[in-house]
Amino acid sequence: MHPFRTHTCNDLRPEHAGQEVRLSGWVFHKRDHGGILFIDLRDHYGRTQVIIHPSRSFFERCSNVRLESVLTITGNVVVREPEMVNHDIPTGAIELVAEDVIFESESEITPIYLAGESDEVGPEELRLKYRYLDLRRESLHNNILLRSKVISFLRQKMTSLGFNEFQTPILTSSSPEGARDYLVPSRVHPGQFYALPQAPQIFKQLLMVAGFDRYFQIAPCFRDEDGRADRSPGEFYQLDIEMSFVTQDDIFKIVEEVLQETFRKFSTKQLDEGPFVRIPYRDAMLKYGSDKPDLRIPIEMFDVSDIFGASGFGAFAKAVAGGAVVRAIPVKGIASQPRSFFDKLEGYAKEQGAKGLGYISWKDGELKGPIVKFMTPAELDELAKRGNMTEGDVMFFMCDKPAVAAKLAGDIRLKLGRDLNMIDKNVYKFCWIVDFPMFERDEETGDIIFSHNPFSMPQGGMDSLLNKDPLDILAYQYDVVCNGVELSSGAIRNHSLEIMLKAFDIAGYAPEVVFDRFPALSGAFKYGAPPHGGIAPGVDRMVMLLADAENIREVIAFPMNQRAQDLMMNAPAPVTEKQLRELHIKVRAQNVQPNAAAQPVANA
């Protein structure tokens, strides 16, 4: 017999009755029923109930053993009486009568509660500190297993579509665009630094230049960004994809197939058939106030600046004259809500930075609301017509500068969707956001800057760069969104050095700067670069959606907290003065001292 187990804790069934077997696992639960001890033994695969009779020599020690101790138990399988069957677990029709117990490893009292769910276990900071314990919980354990299965499926799917998996460097050069880099000092090149890749962007483009037609990678990416519910600070993984000789439509077709098959395989939720809906960026900002709209919310906003700009409502009319816009948010059937509902919603709007939140309700055959008295019957009729407003409906209004009004109105839309239970939790709503602007104006400096990926191809190519207002140029850039979560950004790449230099020139970069910052890409484009494009759906975010997790840390085995700290490994941490000297570094930050006690760990 194997020294640890003949079966897992999920294997045994009534057909094993009478067999002598051996199981190993953790003590999940313990109960004393009239002198007979019941232990639920848990391993990676499941749970089995073990019976220990008081006549056994190991009874007392088992009675006192702490939860999460590791035992190896040999015994006989017996079938439970019908009324005693546990239908909640696959092994619930049998139990194991212990004949021998080996105490492999006894546990101290655990600092977190492992039999409950996340809201019962303890504070997240404590869970992250003892992540190896937290991972024993069934729900989190299953999330990490789901992640493994999703990644395996993605690899199989991409290979079946003719893609080849390549690995790109982890130590590379710093990029002047995007988020902040994580820098790694060079020991042999004093004063110089590597950067951890924010994405394999340039490398995958170079693979296309090198003649590889279809590339993918489950790629680690590193960005020094603040954490949030759908973003892990520090590092994350993405399904990185690049293809040569393709159009935007070709990429959409591949990505839709991969995402649809993945979500169908790992979820029972409804998923729209056919191509994902495509929404131009400017339409998304107008209708939803966001470039990652949650289409499960049946609210579409629209512009009513023209109505209010000529109205008697002075606050809005004056603002519109000064360059502001008014966004209308129509909501069906909520006019019967109490006054407190509207007051709380206005309070929420002000918390987000709004000056206020106007509204009109169509209730009891008349129009009500604080701004009705300032509007003419014709203006009110036009509002009703544009919003298709009928008895019982309400229209909210947000007035501010265009970008601010879009964000605030989008926040109100989301809150209304949540508070009024408009969001169907049993569907996935995908969409493409397309036609992003190539450039935007920096609000602080007034300079023209890239609004998205600087390596994207402008729509219209060189002609657009030469003859259009930069703010009117659109790019072949696109995002794929699911249920309000941005899964990925992508683009048809610029493969022309001349177009690349002109695009960077508009954004204020001289040719010598481009050559200095992007030597490999600018050099490679001199030797025949194919038209190419790609995308990189976030693996963490995909799994978060599939697992119905509230935040992304619930689907990552060892995540950092929102302050980019690894509480389990105590990172970041000071290093020794010797290590700093080897790297030619002197720490200048206040209250940070080298760790004199820290010792380098030998290579394993």
C-alpha positions as CSV (number, residue, x, y, z in Angstrom):
1,M,0.0,0.0,0.0
2,H,1.2,3.5,-0.8
3,P,2.7,5.2,2.3
4,F,0.3,8.2,1.9
5,R,-2.8,7.4,-0.1
6,T,-4.5,4.8,-2.2
7,H,-7.2,7.3,-3.1
8,T,-7.9,11.0,-2.9
9,C,-10.5,12.5,-0.6
10,N,-12.9,12.8,-3.5
11,D,-12.6,9.2,-4.9
12,L,-14.6,6.9,-2.6
13,R,-18.1,5.7,-3.5
14,P,-20.4,2.9,-2.4
15,E,-18.7,0.5,-4.8
16,H,-15.6,0.8,-2.6
17,A,-17.4,-0.6,0.4
18,G,-15.4,-3.2,2.3
19,Q,-12.1,-2.1,0.9
20,E,-9.1,-1.1,3.0
21,V,-7.9,2.3,1.8
22,R,-5.5,5.1,2.8
23,L,-6.2,8.8,2.7
24,S,-4.0,11.8,3.5
25,G,-5.2,15.4,4.0
26,W,-6.0,18.2,6.3
27,V,-8.5,18.2,9.2
28,F,-11.3,20.3,7.8
29,H,-13.9,19.8,10.5
30,K,-14.2,17.7,13.7
31,R,-17.3,16.6,15.7
32,D,-17.8,14.4,18.7
33,H,-21.2,12.6,18.7
34,G,-21.7,10.6,21.8
35,G,-18.2,9.5,22.1
36,I,-17.6,8.7,18.4
37,L,-15.4,11.2,16.7
38,F,-16.1,12.4,13.2
39,I,-13.4,14.0,11.1
40,D,-13.8,15.6,7.7
41,L,-10.5,15.0,5.9
42,R,-9.8,17.4,3.0
43,D,-7.3,17.4,0.2
44,H,-6.9,19.1,-3.1
45,Y,-9.7,17.0,-4.6
46,G,-12.5,17.0,-2.0
47,R,-13.6,15.7,1.4
48,T,-14.3,12.4,3.1
49,Q,-15.8,11.8,6.5
50,V,-13.8,9.6,8.8
51,I,-15.1,7.8,11.9
52,I,-12.9,7.2,14.9
53,H,-14.1,4.9,17.6
54,P,-13.2,5.6,21.2
55,S,-11.6,2.1,21.5
56,R,-8.8,3.1,19.2
57,S,-5.5,4.1,20.8
58,F,-5.3,7.2,18.7
59,F,-8.8,8.4,19.7
60,E,-7.7,10.9,22.3
61,R,-5.0,12.4,20.2
62,C,-7.4,12.8,17.3
63,S,-9.9,14.4,19.7
64,N,-7.4,17.0,20.6
65,V,-5.8,17.5,17.1
66,R,-6.3,21.0,15.8
67,L,-8.1,21.8,12.5
68,E,-5.7,22.0,9.5
69,S,-3.4,19.4,10.9
70,V,-2.2,16.9,8.3
71,L,-3.1,13.2,8.9
72,T,-2.7,9.9,7.0
73,I,-5.6,7.6,7.8
74,T,-5.9,3.9,6.9
75,G,-9.4,2.4,7.3
76,N,-12.3,0.5,5.9
77,V,-14.9,2.0,3.6
78,V,-18.5,1.6,4.8
79,V,-21.8,2.8,3.2
80,R,-23.9,5.3,5.1
81,E,-27.5,4.7,6.0
82,P,-29.8,6.4,3.5
83,E,-30.9,9.0,6.0
84,M,-27.3,9.9,6.8
85,V,-26.1,10.5,3.2
86,N,-24.5,13.9,2.7
87,H,-25.7,15.1,-0.7
88,D,-23.5,18.2,-0.6
89,I,-20.3,16.3,-1.4
90,P,-19.5,13.5,-3.9
91,T,-18.3,11.2,-1.2
92,G,-21.4,11.7,1.0
93,A,-22.7,8.2,0.6
94,I,-19.7,6.6,2.3
95,E,-17.5,7.1,5.3
96,L,-14.1,5.7,6.4
97,V,-13.8,3.8,9.6
98,A,-10.2,4.5,10.9
99,E,-7.9,1.6,11.7
100,D,-4.7,3.6,11.9
101,V,-3.8,7.3,12.0
102,I,-0.4,8.9,11.3
103,F,0.0,12.5,12.4
104,E,2.1,14.0,9.6
105,S,2.0,17.6,10.7
106,E,0.1,19.3,13.5
107,S,-1.2,22.8,13.0
108,E,-1.3,25.8,15.3
109,I,-4.5,27.8,15.6
110,T,-4.9,29.5,12.2
111,P,-5.0,33.3,12.2
112,I,-7.9,33.2,9.6
113,Y,-11.1,31.2,9.5
114,L,-10.8,28.7,6.7
115,A,-14.2,27.1,6.7
116,G,-16.0,30.3,5.6
117,E,-16.2,32.6,2.7
118,S,-14.2,35.8,2.2
119,D,-16.4,38.1,4.2
120,E,-16.1,35.7,7.2
121,V,-12.5,34.8,7.0
122,G,-11.0,38.0,8.2
123,P,-9.6,41.3,6.9
124,E,-8.0,41.2,3.4
125,E,-4.7,42.3,4.7
126,L,-4.6,39.3,7.1
127,R,-5.7,37.0,4.3
128,L,-2.9,38.3,2.0
129,K,-0.3,37.8,4.8
130,Y,-1.3,34.2,5.3
131,R,-2.2,33.6,1.6
132,Y,-1.0,30.0,1.7
133,L,-3.8,29.4,4.3
134,D,-6.4,31.5,2.5
135,L,-5.8,29.4,-0.6
136,R,-7.0,26.3,1.2
137,R,-10.6,27.8,1.3
138,E,-12.8,26.0,-1.3
139,S,-13.9,29.1,-3.2
140,L,-10.5,30.6,-3.6
141,H,-8.9,27.2,-4.3
142,N,-11.5,26.7,-7.1
143,N,-10.8,30.2,-8.5
144,I,-7.1,29.3,-8.9
145,L,-7.9,26.0,-10.4
146,L,-10.3,27.8,-12.8
147,R,-7.5,30.1,-13.8
148,S,-5.2,27.2,-14.5
149,K,-7.8,25.5,-16.7
150,V,-8.6,28.8,-18.6
151,I,-4.9,29.3,-19.4
152,S,-4.5,25.7,-20.6
153,F,-7.6,26.1,-22.8
154,L,-6.3,29.4,-24.2
155,R,-3.0,27.8,-25.1
156,Q,-4.8,24.9,-26.9
157,K,-7.2,27.2,-28.7
158,M,-4.5,29.6,-29.9
159,T,-2.4,26.7,-31.2
160,S,-5.4,25.2,-33.0
161,L,-5.8,28.6,-34.8
162,G,-2.3,28.4,-36.2
163,F,-0.6,30.6,-33.6
164,N,2.9,29.9,-32.2
165,E,3.9,30.6,-28.6
166,F,7.0,32.6,-28.1
167,Q,8.6,34.1,-25.0
168,T,9.8,37.6,-24.9
169,P,12.4,39.2,-22.6
170,I,11.6,40.2,-19.0
171,L,14.6,42.6,-18.7
172,T,14.2,45.3,-21.3
173,S,14.5,49.1,-21.8
174,S,12.3,51.8,-20.3
175,S,9.5,53.2,-22.4
176,P,8.6,56.9,-22.4
177,E,4.9,56.1,-22.9
178,G,2.3,54.4,-20.8
179,A,2.4,53.7,-17.1
180,R,5.4,54.0,-14.8
181,D,8.1,51.4,-15.3
182,Y,9.6,49.1,-12.7
183,L,13.3,49.7,-13.0
184,V,16.1,47.2,-12.4
185,P,19.6,48.6,-11.9
186,S,22.5,47.1,-13.8
187,R,25.5,45.9,-11.8
188,V,27.9,45.8,-14.7
189,H,26.7,49.1,-16.3
190,P,26.8,51.6,-13.5
191,G,24.0,54.2,-13.6
192,Q,22.0,52.3,-16.2
193,F,18.7,50.4,-15.7
194,Y,16.6,47.7,-17.3
195,A,12.9,48.0,-17.1
196,L,10.4,45.2,-16.6
197,P,8.1,45.1,-19.6
198,Q,4.7,46.9,-19.3
199,A,3.8,44.6,-22.3
200,P,5.7,42.7,-25.0
201,Q,4.5,45.4,-27.4
202,I,7.7,46.1,-29.3
203,F,9.0,42.5,-29.2
204,K,5.9,41.1,-30.7
205,Q,6.0,43.7,-33.5
206,L,9.6,42.7,-34.1
207,L,8.5,39.1,-34.4
208,M,6.2,40.1,-37.2
209,V,9.0,42.0,-38.9
210,A,11.1,38.8,-38.4
211,G,8.6,36.9,-40.5
212,F,6.6,35.0,-37.9
213,D,3.0,35.2,-38.9
214,R,1.0,34.4,-35.8
215,Y,2.3,34.9,-32.3
216,F,0.8,34.4,-28.9
217,Q,2.1,34.4,-25.3
218,I,0.6,34.1,-21.8
219,A,2.7,37.2,-21.0
220,P,3.6,38.6,-17.6
221,C,3.4,42.4,-17.6
222,F,4.6,44.9,-15.0
223,R,3.3,48.3,-14.4
224,D,3.8,50.7,-11.5
225,E,0.1,51.6,-11.2
226,D,-2.4,52.0,-8.4
227,G,-4.6,49.0,-7.7
228,R,-8.3,48.9,-8.1
229,A,-11.0,46.2,-8.2
230,D,-10.2,45.1,-11.8
231,R,-6.5,45.9,-11.8
232,S,-3.7,44.2,-9.9
233,P,-0.8,46.6,-9.0
234,G,2.6,45.4,-9.9
235,E,2.1,42.5,-12.3
236,F,-0.6,40.8,-14.3
237,Y,-0.9,38.4,-17.2
238,Q,-2.4,38.8,-20.6
239,L,-3.1,36.6,-23.7
240,D,-0.8,38.5,-26.0
241,I,-1.6,38.2,-29.7
242,E,0.0,39.6,-32.9
243,M,-0.8,38.8,-36.5
244,S,0.7,39.8,-39.9
245,F,-1.2,40.8,-43.0
246,V,-4.4,41.3,-41.2
247,T,-7.2,43.9,-41.0
248,Q,-9.0,45.0,-37.9
249,D,-11.9,42.7,-38.9
250,D,-9.5,39.7,-39.0
251,I,-8.4,40.4,-35.5
252,F,-12.0,40.9,-34.3
253,K,-13.0,37.5,-35.8
254,I,-10.1,35.6,-34.0
255,V,-10.7,37.3,-30.6
256,E,-14.5,36.8,-30.7
257,E,-14.0,33.1,-31.4
258,V,-11.5,32.7,-28.6
259,L,-13.5,34.7,-26.0
260,Q,-16.9,33.1,-26.9
261,E,-15.5,29.6,-26.7
262,T,-13.7,30.3,-23.4
263,F,-16.7,31.9,-21.8
264,R,-19.0,29.2,-23.0
265,K,-16.7,26.4,-21.7
266,F,-16.2,27.8,-18.2
267,S,-19.6,29.5,-17.5
268,T,-23.3,28.7,-17.9
269,K,-24.2,32.4,-18.3
270,Q,-25.9,33.6,-21.5
271,L,-23.7,34.9,-24.2
272,D,-24.7,36.8,-27.3
273,E,-24.3,34.9,-30.5
274,G,-22.5,36.3,-33.5
275,P,-20.1,39.3,-33.8
276,F,-19.8,41.7,-30.8
277,V,-21.5,45.0,-31.2
278,R,-19.1,47.8,-32.3
279,I,-19.4,51.2,-30.7
280,P,-17.3,54.2,-31.9
281,Y,-15.5,55.8,-29.0
282,R,-17.3,59.2,-29.2
283,D,-20.7,57.4,-29.2
284,A,-19.7,55.4,-26.2
285,M,-18.7,58.5,-24.3
286,L,-22.0,60.2,-25.3
287,K,-24.4,57.2,-24.6
288,Y,-22.6,55.6,-21.7
289,G,-20.2,58.2,-20.3
290,S,-17.4,55.5,-20.5
291,D,-15.2,53.7,-23.0
292,K,-15.9,50.5,-21.1
293,P,-19.7,50.5,-20.9
294,D,-21.8,47.9,-19.1
295,L,-24.4,47.1,-21.7
296,R,-26.4,45.1,-19.2
297,I,-27.8,48.5,-18.0
298,P,-30.6,49.6,-20.4
299,I,-29.9,53.3,-20.2
300,E,-28.6,55.3,-23.1
301,M,-27.7,59.0,-22.5
302,F,-27.9,61.7,-25.1
303,D,-27.0,65.4,-25.6
304,V,-29.5,68.1,-24.9
305,S,-27.1,71.1,-24.8
306,D,-29.0,72.8,-27.6
307,I,-32.3,72.8,-25.7
308,F,-30.8,74.1,-22.4
309,G,-28.5,76.6,-24.1
310,A,-31.5,78.5,-25.4
311,S,-33.7,77.9,-22.3
312,G,-34.7,80.1,-19.4
313,F,-32.8,77.8,-17.0
314,G,-30.0,80.3,-16.4
315,A,-27.5,78.0,-14.6
316,F,-27.4,75.6,-17.6
317,A,-27.7,78.2,-20.3
318,K,-24.8,80.2,-18.9
319,A,-22.7,77.0,-18.6
320,V,-23.4,75.9,-22.2
321,A,-22.5,79.4,-23.4
322,G,-19.1,78.9,-21.7
323,G,-18.4,75.6,-23.4
324,A,-20.2,73.1,-21.1
325,V,-22.6,70.4,-22.3
326,V,-25.8,68.9,-20.9
327,R,-26.2,65.1,-20.9
328,A,-29.7,63.6,-20.4
329,I,-30.0,60.3,-18.5
330,P,-33.5,58.8,-19.2
331,V,-34.8,56.1,-16.9
332,K,-38.0,54.3,-17.4
333,G,-40.6,53.7,-14.7
334,I,-39.0,55.1,-11.6
335,A,-41.1,58.3,-11.0
336,S,-42.8,56.6,-8.0
337,Q,-39.5,56.5,-6.1
338,P,-39.6,58.6,-2.8
339,R,-38.0,62.0,-2.6
340,S,-35.2,60.6,-0.6
341,F,-34.1,58.5,-3.6
342,F,-33.6,61.6,-5.7
343,D,-31.9,63.5,-2.8
344,K,-29.5,60.6,-2.2
345,L,-28.7,60.4,-5.9
346,E,-27.9,64.1,-6.0
347,G,-25.7,63.7,-2.9
348,Y,-23.8,60.9,-4.7
349,A,-23.4,63.1,-7.7
350,K,-21.9,65.8,-5.6
351,E,-19.6,63.3,-3.9
352,Q,-18.2,62.5,-7.4
353,G,-17.5,66.2,-8.1
354,A,-20.8,67.3,-9.7
355,K,-22.2,70.7,-8.9
356,G,-25.7,69.2,-8.8
357,L,-28.1,66.8,-10.6
358,G,-31.2,68.1,-12.2
359,Y,-34.2,66.0,-13.1
360,I,-37.7,66.0,-14.5
361,S,-40.3,63.3,-13.7
362,W,-43.4,62.4,-15.7
363,K,-45.8,61.6,-12.8
364,D,-49.6,61.6,-12.3
365,G,-50.1,63.3,-15.6
366,E,-47.8,66.3,-15.0
367,L,-44.2,67.2,-15.0
368,K,-42.3,67.6,-11.7
369,G,-38.8,68.5,-10.7
370,P,-36.8,71.5,-9.7
371,I,-36.0,72.8,-13.2
372,V,-39.5,72.4,-14.8
373,K,-40.6,75.9,-13.9
374,F,-37.6,77.3,-15.9
375,M,-38.5,75.5,-19.2
376,T,-41.1,76.3,-21.8
377,P,-43.8,73.7,-22.8
378,A,-42.1,73.3,-26.2
379,E,-38.7,72.6,-24.6
380,L,-40.3,70.1,-22.3
381,D,-42.0,68.4,-25.2
382,E,-38.8,68.2,-27.1
383,L,-37.0,66.5,-24.1
384,A,-39.9,64.0,-23.8
385,K,-39.7,63.3,-27.5
386,R,-35.9,62.7,-27.6
387,G,-36.0,60.5,-24.5
388,N,-39.2,58.7,-25.4
389,M,-40.5,59.7,-22.0
390,T,-44.0,58.6,-20.8
391,E,-45.9,58.4,-17.6
392,G,-43.7,57.1,-14.8
393,D,-40.4,58.0,-16.4
394,V,-37.6,60.3,-15.1
395,M,-34.9,62.2,-16.9
396,F,-31.8,63.3,-15.1
397,F,-29.4,66.0,-16.3
398,M,-25.6,66.5,-15.9
399,C,-24.0,69.8,-16.9
400,D,-20.3,70.4,-17.1
401,K,-17.3,70.5,-19.5
402,P,-17.6,67.6,-22.0
403,A,-15.1,65.2,-20.5
404,V,-16.3,65.9,-16.9
405,A,-20.0,65.6,-17.9
406,A,-19.4,62.3,-19.6
407,K,-17.6,60.8,-16.6
408,L,-20.2,62.1,-14.0
409,A,-23.2,61.1,-16.1
410,G,-21.5,57.7,-16.6
411,D,-21.1,57.3,-12.8
412,I,-24.8,58.2,-12.3
413,R,-25.8,55.6,-15.0
414,L,-23.8,52.9,-13.2
415,K,-25.3,53.7,-9.8
416,L,-28.8,53.7,-11.2
417,G,-28.1,50.4,-12.8
418,R,-26.9,48.9,-9.5
419,D,-29.4,50.6,-7.2
420,L,-32.4,49.7,-9.3
421,N,-31.3,46.1,-10.0
422,M,-31.1,46.6,-13.7
423,I,-28.1,44.5,-14.1
424,D,-28.7,40.9,-15.2
425,K,-26.0,38.9,-13.4
426,N,-26.6,35.9,-15.7
427,V,-25.4,37.3,-19.0
428,Y,-22.2,38.4,-20.6
429,K,-22.4,41.5,-22.8
430,F,-19.4,42.0,-25.0
431,C,-18.7,45.0,-27.3
432,W,-15.9,46.6,-29.2
433,I,-15.0,50.2,-28.7
434,V,-13.5,51.4,-32.0
435,D,-12.3,54.6,-33.7
436,F,-10.3,56.0,-30.8
437,P,-8.8,59.4,-31.4
438,M,-5.1,59.3,-32.3
439,F,-4.3,62.4,-30.3
440,E,-5.7,64.5,-27.5
441,R,-4.9,67.8,-25.8
442,D,-3.1,67.7,-22.5
443,E,-5.4,69.6,-20.1
444,E,-2.5,71.0,-18.1
445,T,0.0,72.0,-20.8
446,G,-2.3,72.3,-23.9
447,D,0.1,70.2,-25.9
448,I,-1.0,67.6,-28.4
449,I,-0.2,64.1,-27.0
450,F,-1.0,60.5,-27.9
451,S,-4.4,59.5,-26.5
452,H,-3.8,55.7,-26.7
453,N,-1.1,53.5,-28.2
454,P,1.6,55.6,-30.0
455,F,2.4,52.7,-32.4
456,S,-1.1,52.5,-33.9
457,M,-1.8,53.2,-37.5
458,P,-3.8,56.4,-38.1
459,Q,-6.9,56.0,-40.2
460,G,-6.1,57.5,-43.5
461,G,-2.3,57.0,-43.0
462,M,0.1,59.8,-43.9
463,D,-2.6,61.8,-45.6
464,S,-4.5,62.2,-42.3
465,L,-1.3,63.2,-40.5
466,L,-0.5,65.8,-43.1
467,N,-3.9,67.3,-43.8
468,K,-6.2,66.9,-40.8
469,D,-6.5,68.6,-37.5
470,P,-4.6,66.2,-35.1
471,L,-7.7,66.1,-32.8
472,D,-9.8,64.9,-35.7
473,I,-7.6,62.0,-36.6
474,L,-8.9,58.6,-35.7
475,A,-6.7,55.5,-35.1
476,Y,-7.1,51.8,-35.8
477,Q,-7.3,51.3,-32.1
478,Y,-9.9,49.2,-30.3
479,D,-10.9,47.8,-26.9
480,V,-12.9,44.7,-26.1
481,V,-15.2,45.1,-23.1
482,C,-17.4,42.7,-21.2
483,N,-19.9,43.8,-18.6
484,G,-18.2,47.1,-18.0
485,V,-14.7,45.6,-17.7
486,E,-12.1,46.4,-20.3
487,L,-10.6,43.1,-21.2
488,S,-8.0,44.4,-23.6
489,S,-6.8,47.2,-25.9
490,G,-5.4,46.5,-29.3
491,A,-4.5,48.1,-32.6
492,I,-3.5,47.8,-36.2
493,R,0.1,48.8,-35.9
494,N,1.9,51.5,-37.8
495,H,4.4,49.6,-40.0
496,S,5.8,52.6,-41.9
497,L,8.8,54.5,-40.5
498,E,7.8,57.7,-42.3
499,I,4.3,57.6,-40.8
500,M,5.7,56.7,-37.4
501,L,8.1,59.7,-37.4
502,K,5.3,62.1,-38.5
503,A,2.9,60.8,-35.7
504,F,5.6,61.3,-33.1
505,D,6.4,64.7,-34.5
506,I,2.8,65.8,-34.0
507,A,3.1,64.6,-30.4
508,G,6.3,66.6,-29.9
509,Y,9.0,64.0,-30.4
510,A,11.9,64.9,-32.7
511,P,13.2,62.1,-35.0
512,E,16.4,61.7,-33.0
513,V,14.3,61.1,-29.9
514,V,12.3,58.4,-31.6
515,F,15.5,56.7,-32.8
516,D,17.0,56.9,-29.3
517,R,13.9,55.7,-27.4
518,F,12.8,53.0,-29.9
519,P,16.0,51.9,-31.7
520,A,14.9,48.4,-32.5
521,L,11.5,49.2,-33.9
522,S,12.6,52.3,-35.8
523,G,15.6,50.3,-37.2
524,A,13.5,47.3,-38.1
525,F,11.0,49.4,-40.1
526,K,13.8,50.2,-42.5
527,Y,14.0,46.6,-43.7
528,G,10.5,45.7,-44.8
529,A,7.8,45.5,-42.1
530,P,4.5,43.8,-42.9
531,P,1.1,45.3,-42.1
532,H,0.3,43.8,-38.7
533,G,-1.9,44.2,-35.6
534,G,-2.8,42.6,-32.3
535,I,-4.4,42.7,-29.0
536,A,-3.9,41.3,-25.5
537,P,-6.9,40.2,-23.4
538,G,-6.2,40.3,-19.7
539,V,-6.2,36.7,-18.3
540,D,-6.8,38.0,-14.7
541,R,-9.8,39.9,-15.8
542,M,-11.2,37.1,-17.8
543,V,-11.0,34.7,-14.9
544,M,-12.5,37.4,-12.6
545,L,-15.6,37.6,-14.7
546,L,-15.8,33.8,-15.1
547,A,-15.5,33.3,-11.3
548,D,-17.9,36.1,-10.5
549,A,-15.2,37.5,-8.2
550,E,-15.7,40.9,-6.7
551,N,-12.0,41.9,-7.3
552,I,-9.1,40.6,-9.2
553,R,-7.1,39.5,-6.2
554,E,-9.6,36.7,-5.7
555,V,-8.3,35.0,-8.9
556,I,-4.5,35.5,-8.4
557,A,-2.6,33.0,-6.2
558,F,-0.3,35.5,-4.6
559,P,-1.5,39.0,-5.3
560,M,-0.2,42.3,-3.9
561,N,-2.5,44.6,-1.9
562,Q,-3.7,47.8,-3.3
563,R,-0.6,49.6,-2.2
564,A,1.6,47.2,-4.2
565,Q,2.9,45.3,-1.2
566,D,3.4,41.6,-0.9
567,L,2.5,41.2,2.8
568,M,3.4,37.5,2.8
569,M,6.9,37.9,1.4
570,N,7.4,41.4,2.9
571,A,8.1,43.1,-0.4
572,P,9.2,45.7,-1.2
573,A,11.9,45.7,1.6
574,P,15.2,47.3,2.3
575,V,18.4,45.6,1.1
576,T,21.9,45.5,2.4
577,E,24.4,48.3,2.0
578,K,26.6,45.7,0.2
579,Q,23.9,45.1,-2.4
580,L,23.4,48.8,-2.9
581,R,27.2,49.3,-3.4
582,E,27.3,46.5,-6.0
583,L,24.5,48.3,-7.9
584,H,26.1,51.7,-7.6
585,I,23.0,53.0,-5.8
586,K,22.7,55.4,-2.8
587,V,19.2,55.6,-1.2
588,R,18.1,59.2,-0.9
589,A,14.5,58.8,0.2
590,Q,13.7,60.0,3.7
591,N,13.3,57.4,6.5
592,V,14.6,54.6,4.3
593,Q,17.7,52.8,5.5
594,P,19.6,49.8,4.1
595,N,18.7,46.6,6.0
596,A,21.9,45.7,7.7
597,A,20.5,42.4,8.7
598,A,19.3,41.3,5.3
599,Q,21.3,38.6,3.7
600,P,21.2,37.5,0.1
601,V,19.5,34.1,-0.4
602,A,21.5,31.5,-2.1
603,N,20.2,30.2,-5.5
604,A,18.0,27.2,-5.1
